[in-house]
Amino acid sequence: MNLFFRQYLKIVFICILLLFHLSCKNKTLTSQSETSRDKILIDPNLNYKTTTRNASDIIVDRAGYYNKLYGFWLGQCIANWTGLVTEMDKIGNIGAIKTGPFYTRDDWGKPDLPSIWGEGEPSSISKTIDFVFENNDGIWGADDDTDIEYIYQHLLYTNKTSILTGEQIKEGWLKHIKAEEENYLWVSNQTAFDLMQNGLIPPETSLPKNNPNFDMIDAQLTTEIFGFFAPSRPELALKMAYLPIRTTADGHAALIAEFYVNLYALATTTNGNTTPKENIIAMAKKGRKRLPANSYPAKMFDFVLHSYEAGIPWEQTRDLLYQKYQVNQEDGYTITSKKLYCNGCFAAGINFGASIISLLYGEGDLIRTIKIGTLAGWDADNPTATWGGLIGFMLGKEGVENAFNRTFATKFNIHRTRQNFPNNGIDTFDNMAKKGIFIVDRAVQEHMDGEVDLINNVWRIPRQY
C-alpha cells in the first residue's frame, strides 16, 4: 500500500469520525428529556438565529438558569403553603375584628391560632406554626400565589410572544379560571374577572372607575415571575409585566407590583462573589430607587430599612409599622379611614410593609425569611411566597433542598385552583422550568438583540450602558 493511499484512508477515517461526532452532538441538542438538566433544550416553536457577538456581551448559563427556575417554583411552593398556616391570623385590633397581639419568633412551633375566618379553629393545613412540606411521592397544590403566574407563563408560551395583549390575558383568564365558587379569587382578582366576563379588557379591569379594589394586594402576588423572563434587563421585564399588573392594580398597588418584578429581574445577575445578605440588601436598595419618593410604598420601605439598620428587632418594627400606618394613617396611607372589611387586611400597602420586613431581616436566608414572613401578620402567605420564590431562584433546586436538608415532591397540580390544562392539570417543576427557559429564549432573540447559543448552552445578551 503506497504512502498516498495510506494518507487518503487516514483522511477518510477522520471525516467519518467528525461526522459521527456531529451526529451525536445534534442528538444531544434535540433531546427534550424531562428529567435531565444537562441536556440542551430546544423550543420547537422558535426559529433560533445567530447574531454578531461582542466581547462585552453578558453571558448567562441556560442550564444554570433552568436550575434556578426550578428553585423558584419549589421555594415558592414551600413558602406559600407554610405562610397559609398563619394567613390572616393577626391583622391588629382596629374595627370589629380584633386578633390580639401579633406573633413573635417565640411562636414558631407553637399551636396555630384561628384566622379571622377560622371560626375558632386553627389552620387545617397544620395545627402548629411550622414548615409545610410535600413529600417526594406527593403533589404540590396550586394556590393564588402561584396559579396566575402559571397561567401567564402558559399564555406567553402558547401565544408565542413575550408581551401579552389585553385580549390574550382576558381569553386566558376566562378559559383557565372557574366562573363558579370555589374559584380561589379574591378582592381585585375577582372584580377583574367579573369585569372580563362582562366584556372589559385589561387595563380597563384595573381602572378605579371600574374596579373599586384596584389598590388591593392582587397584582403583587401574580406577576413577579416576569422579572425572570428578562435576565439582565429590568426595563424589559417591567414592559412585559405592565399589562398583567394592570389587569388588577392601579396607582400605588401597581408601583408595589413593579417593585417585586424589578427585584426578580435584578436577581438574574446577582454578584456571585458576595454573600446572600449583601445581594438581598443591595437589590432591595436598588429597587427602592424606582419608587417615587413621595409615595407611601417608598416611605414604608425607608421606615423599615431605617429600623433594620438601627438594629431594632423585626417584631418591634412590625408593631411600629402597624401603629404608623394602620392606626395613625401616616404618609398618605389611609386604608383604615375607608372602613373596609378586616381593615383592608388584603391591601397592597400594609402587606408590602410586612414583606419588606421579612426581606430585609431575612437577609437572604431562605428559612429565616419564610419564618419571619409567616409570623409577621396579615396576608402571610403572600410575602413568604414572593421571597421564597426569589431566594429559591437565587439558590436553585439543590440550594433549596440543601437549606432544608431534604428533597421534595416534583409534581404540581394546577387544577387544584384552575382548569383546562393538559394532563388533567398535573405538571412537573422540570417542565415548568423548561417552559420558562423557552420564554427567555424568545425574549433574548426578539427583544434584547441577543443570541441563544445552543452549542455552548448560554444566552449572549448585548450589554447596555
Salt bridges, closest charged atoms under 4 A:
GLU34 OE2 - LYS434 NZ 3.01
ASP143 OD1 - ARG416 NH1 3.50
ASP147 OD2 - ARG418 NE 2.90
ASP215 OD2 - LYS338 NZ 3.00
GLU235 OE2 - ARG290 NH1 2.74
GLU258 OE2 - ARG246 NH2 2.99
ASP302 OD1 - ARG288 NE 2.82
GLU309 OE2 - LYS285 NZ 3.10
GLU315 OE2 - ARG105 NE 2.63
ASP319 OD1 - ARG318 NE 2.79
GLU330 OE1 - LYS324 NZ 2.66
ASP331 OD2 - LYS324 NZ 3.94
GLU363 OE2 - LYS277 NZ 3.61
GLU363 OE1 - ARG368 NH1 3.11
GLU398 OE2 - ARG37 NH2 2.39
GLU401 OE2 - LYS397 NZ 2.80
ASP441 OD2 - ARG62 NH2 2.78
GLU446 OE2 - ARG442 NH1 3.03
GLU451 OE1 - ARG53 NE 2.90
ASP453 OD2 - ARG53 NH2 3.46
ASP453 OD2 - ARG460 NE 2.98
